Amino acid sequence: MTKQQLELREIQIEEMDQFIKLLNYVFQINVSMHKDRVFINAKSKQFREGTAMGWFDKDHLISQILNLPFQVNIHGKIYEMGGITAVGTYPEYSSHGLMHKLILKSLENMRDEGRSISYLFPYSIPYYRNKGFEIMSDIVEYQMKDTQIPYYDQIEGQVRRVPLEHEHIKQIYHEYALEKHGMMVRNPIAWNEKFQESYWEEKFEGSDTQLQTAVYYEAETDEPVGYLFYRIMEENFYVDELIYLTNEARKGLWNFIHAHKSMVYHVFGKTSGTESIAFLMQDSEIKQSLSPYFMARIVDVQSFMEQFPFELPDFTLRIAVEDRLAKWNEGTFEVTSASGRVTVTKLSDDLVDDAVHVTIQTLTTMLLGYLRPRYLYSIERITTPTEEMVELLEDLIPNHIPSFIDYF
């Protein structure tokens, strides 16, 4: 096999069966199992809503990638984001650089669409680091006994169980996402993924895992200010998503969980790595684990930084970026701001000495706030002619750690 025999093009709707077959093979999916049927159904819907690219050997699809159109909140600024999913290649066609070219083509498409950042859930962190992605968020999984479920006095609001797709759910989440850095501003594609979310199906195959919803309403205004996605199965309570706009709503929703104390032995849950879940508990000796979750990559350095909400209104900074995949990002950029109006100019395709030197991975995780400039400098992920440039970066980048709780 030679690349000259292969064709790289968009996968057409009539070829979706090949797209699904490749997913089946690569992920070893058994379509007779409920959890796998959920996965396949979700990917089929996503295929129709995104842009799928693939390598073809004659008319046979052998390698693929899917881009989905999303938006995310970056330090209070709404960015167009390209989500990457459904990545796979038949093993006999691996080691030929096909996926390398597919990812590059995906980035080119995103750039053309005005999407200056991309997110993905990695099957291999080292692999995607090699493609310019870096960790941008963590996830916490926690477990507590029934005796550790908190209860709060003098909570006057009311929790009501509502249908899964109740309008108040989307209303609360949207307001929450606009306040939380890194979060998905959910569109119909993202909500469909949430409502078909199969996290617990994977852990408890064959169980009744119906997702249920409860909303917290303020006492005086009856305003919806928090919600809970949850499941009860095998005498345990599973918190799928707990979102609150006020501290009272947080307490009220935990009181709702506490009301199930006689029905369950444990509470299991997952939340963003920025949530101090153990600290917030009255009994903090719960079990919890922290793991890397999503990765991100700046697609277009110039466009991304032109939109970036830098903290200082007036400054000049030179950044030399190394990007081995997307060569349009490689070079030295001058970022200037006058009265808050940012201009980004590419000075050279070379990495000049008198600049902050970073890889695209480091630039991404630094601007997203997952790690701060001083720390990245201390571990030699940033090199500069002077330490004053590091201090300037500290002053320029908002001090917000990204949160992300979605999956696609």
C-alpha positions as CSV (number, residue, x, y, z in Angstrom):
1,M,0.0,0.0,0.0
2,T,1.2,3.5,-0.9
3,K,-0.4,6.8,-0.1
4,Q,-0.7,7.5,-3.8
5,Q,-3.3,4.7,-3.8
6,L,-5.4,6.5,-1.1
7,E,-7.8,9.4,-1.2
8,L,-8.4,11.9,1.6
9,R,-11.9,13.5,1.4
10,E,-15.0,14.2,3.4
11,I,-17.1,11.1,4.3
12,Q,-20.5,11.4,2.7
13,I,-23.8,10.6,4.4
14,E,-24.4,7.5,2.3
15,E,-21.0,6.2,3.6
16,M,-22.1,6.5,7.3
17,D,-22.4,2.7,7.6
18,Q,-18.6,2.5,6.9
19,F,-18.0,5.2,9.5
20,I,-19.9,3.1,12.1
21,K,-18.2,-0.1,11.1
22,L,-14.8,1.5,11.6
23,L,-15.9,2.6,15.1
24,N,-17.2,-0.8,15.8
25,Y,-13.9,-2.4,14.9
26,V,-11.5,0.1,16.5
27,F,-13.4,0.3,19.8
28,Q,-14.4,-3.3,19.8
29,I,-18.1,-2.5,20.2
30,N,-20.7,-5.1,20.7
31,V,-23.8,-3.6,19.2
32,S,-26.0,-6.2,21.0
33,M,-25.1,-4.5,24.3
34,H,-27.1,-1.6,25.5
35,K,-24.2,0.7,26.4
36,D,-22.6,0.1,23.0
37,R,-25.9,0.8,21.1
38,V,-26.1,4.1,23.0
39,F,-22.6,5.0,21.9
40,I,-23.3,4.1,18.2
41,N,-26.6,6.0,18.2
42,A,-24.8,9.1,19.6
43,K,-22.0,8.9,17.0
44,S,-24.6,8.5,14.2
45,K,-26.3,11.7,15.2
46,Q,-23.0,13.5,15.6
47,F,-22.0,12.4,12.1
48,R,-24.9,14.3,10.7
49,E,-24.1,17.4,12.7
50,G,-20.3,17.6,12.2
51,T,-17.7,17.2,9.4
52,A,-16.2,13.8,9.0
53,M,-13.0,13.3,7.1
54,G,-11.5,10.0,6.0
55,W,-8.9,8.2,4.0
56,F,-10.3,5.8,1.4
57,D,-8.6,2.8,-0.2
58,K,-10.6,2.9,-3.4
59,D,-14.1,3.1,-2.0
60,H,-13.3,1.5,1.4
61,L,-13.0,3.8,4.4
62,I,-9.9,3.0,6.3
63,S,-9.2,6.0,8.6
64,Q,-11.5,8.7,10.0
65,I,-12.0,11.8,12.2
66,L,-15.0,13.8,13.1
67,N,-15.1,17.6,13.9
68,L,-18.1,19.0,15.8
69,P,-19.0,22.7,16.1
70,F,-19.1,23.9,19.7
71,Q,-18.6,27.1,21.7
72,V,-16.6,27.4,25.0
73,N,-16.1,30.1,27.6
74,I,-12.5,31.2,27.7
75,H,-12.0,33.7,30.6
76,G,-15.5,35.2,29.9
77,K,-15.0,35.4,26.1
78,I,-17.1,33.0,24.0
79,Y,-14.8,31.2,21.5
80,E,-15.8,29.0,18.5
81,M,-14.4,25.5,19.3
82,G,-13.9,22.4,17.2
83,G,-14.5,19.2,19.0
84,I,-12.6,16.1,17.7
85,T,-14.1,12.7,18.2
86,A,-14.6,9.3,16.5
87,V,-10.9,9.0,15.7
88,G,-9.8,5.6,14.3
89,T,-7.8,3.7,11.7
90,Y,-7.9,0.0,10.8
91,P,-4.8,-1.6,12.3
92,E,-3.4,-2.8,8.9
93,Y,-3.2,0.8,7.8
94,S,-1.6,2.2,10.9
95,S,2.0,3.5,11.0
96,H,1.6,5.3,7.6
97,G,0.9,8.7,9.0
98,L,-2.7,8.7,7.9
99,M,-4.0,10.1,11.2
100,H,-1.3,12.8,11.3
101,K,-2.7,14.1,8.0
102,L,-6.3,13.8,9.1
103,I,-5.7,15.8,12.2
104,L,-3.9,18.5,10.2
105,K,-6.8,18.6,7.7
106,S,-9.2,18.9,10.6
107,L,-7.3,21.8,12.0
108,E,-7.3,23.5,8.6
109,N,-11.0,23.1,8.4
110,M,-11.5,24.6,11.8
111,R,-9.3,27.5,10.9
112,D,-11.3,28.1,7.8
113,E,-14.5,28.0,9.9
114,G,-13.1,30.6,12.4
115,R,-12.6,28.0,15.2
116,S,-9.4,29.0,16.9
117,I,-9.3,26.3,19.6
118,S,-10.0,22.6,19.7
119,Y,-10.9,20.2,22.5
120,L,-10.8,16.4,22.6
121,F,-11.0,13.5,25.0
122,P,-7.7,11.6,24.6
123,Y,-7.3,7.9,24.3
124,S,-3.6,8.5,24.6
125,I,-2.2,11.7,26.2
126,P,1.3,11.2,24.7
127,Y,-0.1,10.7,21.3
128,Y,-2.1,13.9,21.3
129,R,0.6,15.8,22.9
130,N,2.7,14.9,19.8
131,K,-0.1,16.5,17.8
132,G,0.0,19.8,19.7
133,F,-2.7,19.1,22.3
134,E,-2.2,19.6,26.0
135,I,-4.1,18.8,29.2
136,M,-6.6,21.6,30.0
137,S,-8.9,20.1,32.7
138,D,-9.2,17.5,35.4
139,I,-12.1,15.4,36.6
140,V,-12.9,14.3,40.2
141,E,-14.7,11.1,41.0
142,Y,-15.9,10.8,44.6
143,Q,-17.5,8.3,46.9
144,M,-19.1,8.7,50.3
145,K,-21.1,6.6,52.7
146,D,-24.7,7.2,53.5
147,T,-23.6,8.5,56.9
148,Q,-21.5,11.2,55.2
149,I,-24.2,12.8,53.1
150,P,-24.4,16.4,54.3
151,Y,-27.6,18.0,55.6
152,Y,-28.1,21.7,56.0
153,D,-30.6,23.5,58.2
154,Q,-32.7,26.5,57.3
155,I,-32.8,25.9,53.5
156,E,-36.1,27.4,52.5
157,G,-36.2,26.7,48.8
158,Q,-37.8,23.7,47.2
159,V,-36.5,20.9,45.1
160,R,-38.8,19.5,42.4
161,R,-38.2,16.5,40.2
162,V,-38.8,17.5,36.6
163,P,-38.6,15.9,33.1
164,L,-35.1,15.3,31.8
165,E,-35.2,18.0,29.1
166,H,-37.1,20.7,31.1
167,E,-36.4,24.2,30.0
168,H,-35.1,25.3,33.4
169,I,-32.2,22.8,33.1
170,K,-30.9,24.5,30.0
171,Q,-31.6,28.0,31.5
172,I,-29.5,27.2,34.6
173,Y,-26.7,25.6,32.8
174,H,-26.4,28.4,30.3
175,E,-26.0,31.0,33.0
176,Y,-23.6,28.7,34.8
177,A,-21.5,28.2,31.7
178,L,-21.2,31.9,31.1
179,E,-19.7,32.3,34.6
180,K,-17.3,29.3,34.4
181,H,-14.0,29.5,32.5
182,G,-13.4,26.6,30.1
183,M,-17.0,25.4,30.0
184,M,-19.0,24.3,27.0
185,V,-21.7,26.7,26.0
186,R,-24.0,23.8,25.1
187,N,-25.7,23.7,21.7
188,P,-28.2,21.0,20.6
189,I,-25.3,18.7,19.8
190,A,-23.9,19.0,23.3
191,W,-27.3,18.6,25.0
192,N,-28.0,15.5,22.9
193,E,-24.7,14.0,24.0
194,K,-25.6,14.8,27.7
195,F,-29.0,13.2,27.5
196,Q,-27.5,10.0,26.0
197,E,-24.5,10.1,28.3
198,S,-23.4,6.5,29.0
199,Y,-20.9,7.0,31.9
200,W,-22.8,4.9,34.4
201,E,-24.0,2.4,31.8
202,E,-20.4,1.4,31.2
203,K,-19.9,0.7,35.0
204,F,-23.2,-1.1,35.5
205,E,-24.2,-3.0,32.4
206,G,-27.7,-4.3,32.4
207,S,-28.9,-2.1,35.3
208,D,-31.8,0.3,35.2
209,T,-29.8,3.5,34.7
210,Q,-32.6,5.9,33.9
211,L,-31.3,9.5,34.2
212,Q,-33.5,11.6,36.5
213,T,-33.5,15.4,37.1
214,A,-34.3,17.6,40.1
215,V,-34.3,21.4,40.1
216,Y,-33.8,23.7,43.1
217,Y,-36.1,26.8,43.3
218,E,-35.6,29.8,45.5
219,A,-38.2,30.3,48.2
220,E,-39.3,33.9,47.6
221,T,-39.0,34.2,43.8
222,D,-39.4,30.6,42.7
223,E,-36.5,31.1,40.4
224,P,-34.6,28.0,39.2
225,V,-31.0,28.3,40.5
226,G,-29.6,24.7,40.5
227,Y,-30.2,21.2,39.1
228,L,-29.1,17.7,39.6
229,F,-28.8,14.8,37.1
230,Y,-28.8,11.6,39.0
231,R,-29.5,7.8,39.0
232,I,-30.4,5.4,41.8
233,M,-29.4,1.8,41.2
234,E,-28.1,-1.2,43.1
235,E,-29.0,0.7,46.4
236,N,-26.6,3.5,45.5
237,F,-27.1,7.2,44.5
238,Y,-25.1,8.4,41.5
239,V,-24.6,12.1,40.9
240,D,-24.1,12.6,37.2
241,E,-24.1,16.4,37.2
242,L,-24.8,18.9,40.0
243,I,-24.9,22.6,38.8
244,Y,-25.8,25.5,41.1
245,L,-25.8,29.3,40.7
246,T,-26.0,30.0,44.5
247,N,-24.6,28.4,47.6
248,E,-28.1,27.9,48.9
249,A,-28.9,25.8,45.8
250,R,-25.9,23.7,46.4
251,K,-27.0,23.0,49.9
252,G,-30.6,22.4,48.9
253,L,-29.6,19.8,46.3
254,W,-27.4,18.0,48.8
255,N,-30.4,18.0,51.1
256,F,-32.4,16.3,48.3
257,I,-29.7,13.6,48.1
258,H,-29.7,13.3,51.9
259,A,-33.5,12.6,51.7
260,H,-32.6,9.3,49.9
261,K,-30.4,8.2,52.8
262,S,-32.7,5.3,53.8
263,M,-32.7,4.0,50.2
264,V,-28.9,3.9,49.5
265,Y,-25.6,2.9,51.0
266,H,-23.3,5.1,49.1
267,V,-23.2,8.2,46.9
268,F,-20.9,8.2,43.9
269,G,-20.3,11.2,41.7
270,K,-18.1,13.1,39.3
271,T,-17.4,16.8,38.8
272,S,-14.9,19.2,37.6
273,G,-11.4,19.2,39.0
274,T,-11.9,22.7,40.2
275,E,-14.7,21.7,42.6
276,S,-13.4,21.3,46.2
277,I,-15.9,18.5,46.8
278,A,-14.3,17.0,49.9
279,F,-13.7,20.5,51.5
280,L,-17.4,21.3,51.0
281,M,-18.6,18.2,52.8
282,Q,-19.4,18.4,56.5
283,D,-17.4,15.1,56.8
284,S,-14.5,15.6,54.4
285,E,-13.1,12.0,54.9
286,I,-14.6,10.8,51.7
287,K,-12.9,9.0,48.9
288,Q,-12.0,10.9,45.8
289,S,-9.6,10.7,42.8
290,L,-8.3,13.4,40.5
291,S,-7.5,12.5,36.9
292,P,-6.6,14.4,33.7
293,Y,-9.7,14.8,31.6
294,F,-9.9,16.8,28.4
295,M,-7.1,18.2,26.2
296,A,-7.1,21.3,24.1
297,R,-5.1,22.9,21.3
298,I,-4.9,26.4,19.9
299,V,-5.8,26.0,16.2
300,D,-4.8,29.5,15.1
301,V,-2.5,31.5,17.4
302,Q,-3.1,34.8,15.8
303,S,-6.9,34.6,15.9
304,F,-6.9,33.1,19.4
305,M,-4.8,35.8,20.9
306,E,-6.6,38.6,19.1
307,Q,-9.7,37.6,21.0
308,F,-8.0,36.8,24.3
309,P,-9.1,39.0,27.2
310,F,-5.7,40.0,28.5
311,E,-5.7,41.6,32.0
312,L,-3.6,44.7,31.1
313,P,-4.9,47.3,28.7
314,D,-1.5,48.4,27.4
315,F,1.5,46.1,26.7
316,T,3.8,44.7,24.1
317,L,5.0,41.1,24.1
318,R,6.8,38.8,21.7
319,I,6.1,35.1,21.6
320,A,8.0,32.5,19.6
321,V,5.8,29.5,19.0
322,E,6.9,26.0,17.9
323,D,4.2,24.0,16.2
324,R,5.4,20.9,14.3
325,L,2.0,20.1,12.8
326,A,0.2,23.4,12.0
327,K,3.0,25.4,10.4
328,W,0.9,28.6,10.2
329,N,1.3,28.8,13.9
330,E,5.1,28.4,13.9
331,G,7.1,31.6,14.2
332,T,7.4,34.8,16.2
333,F,4.3,36.9,17.0
334,E,4.2,40.4,18.5
335,V,1.1,41.0,20.7
336,T,0.4,44.7,21.4
337,S,-2.5,46.3,23.2
338,A,-3.4,50.0,23.3
339,S,-6.3,50.8,25.6
340,G,-7.4,47.2,25.5
341,R,-7.4,46.9,21.8
342,V,-5.2,43.8,20.9
343,T,-3.3,43.5,17.7
344,V,-1.3,40.3,16.8
345,T,1.3,40.4,14.1
346,K,3.4,37.6,12.8
347,L,6.9,39.0,12.6
348,S,8.7,36.0,11.2
349,D,8.4,32.3,10.5
350,D,11.6,31.9,12.6
351,L,11.8,31.7,16.4
352,V,13.7,34.9,17.2
353,D,15.8,35.1,20.4
354,D,14.2,38.2,21.9
355,A,10.9,36.6,22.7
356,V,9.1,34.2,25.0
357,H,9.7,30.7,23.6
358,V,6.9,28.1,23.9
359,T,5.5,25.1,22.1
360,I,1.9,25.2,21.0
361,Q,1.1,22.8,23.8
362,T,2.6,25.0,26.5
363,L,1.0,28.1,25.0
364,T,-2.4,26.4,25.1
365,T,-2.3,25.2,28.7
366,M,-0.8,28.6,29.8
367,L,-3.4,30.8,28.2
368,L,-6.2,28.5,29.4
369,G,-4.9,28.8,32.9
370,Y,-4.4,25.1,33.6
371,L,-0.8,25.9,34.7
372,R,0.6,29.4,35.4
373,P,3.6,31.0,33.6
374,R,5.9,30.9,36.7
375,Y,5.4,27.2,37.1
376,L,5.9,26.5,33.4
377,Y,9.0,28.6,33.5
378,S,10.3,26.6,36.5
379,I,10.0,23.3,34.7
380,E,11.6,24.7,31.5
381,R,8.4,24.7,29.4
382,I,8.9,28.4,28.9
383,T,12.3,30.0,28.0
384,T,12.8,33.8,28.0
385,P,15.7,36.2,27.7
386,T,14.6,37.8,31.1
387,E,12.4,36.7,34.0
388,E,10.6,40.0,33.6
389,M,8.8,38.5,30.6
390,V,7.5,35.7,32.8
391,E,6.1,38.3,35.3
392,L,4.5,40.1,32.4
393,L,2.8,36.9,31.4
394,E,1.6,36.4,35.0
395,D,0.0,39.9,34.9
396,L,-1.5,39.4,31.5
397,I,-3.3,36.0,31.9
398,P,-6.4,35.8,34.0
399,N,-6.1,33.6,37.0
400,H,-8.9,31.2,36.3
401,I,-8.5,27.4,36.3
402,P,-10.6,25.8,33.5
403,S,-13.6,23.6,34.2
404,F,-15.0,21.1,31.8
405,I,-17.7,18.4,32.5
406,D,-18.9,17.5,29.0
407,Y,-18.0,14.5,26.8
408,F,-18.3,14.1,23.1
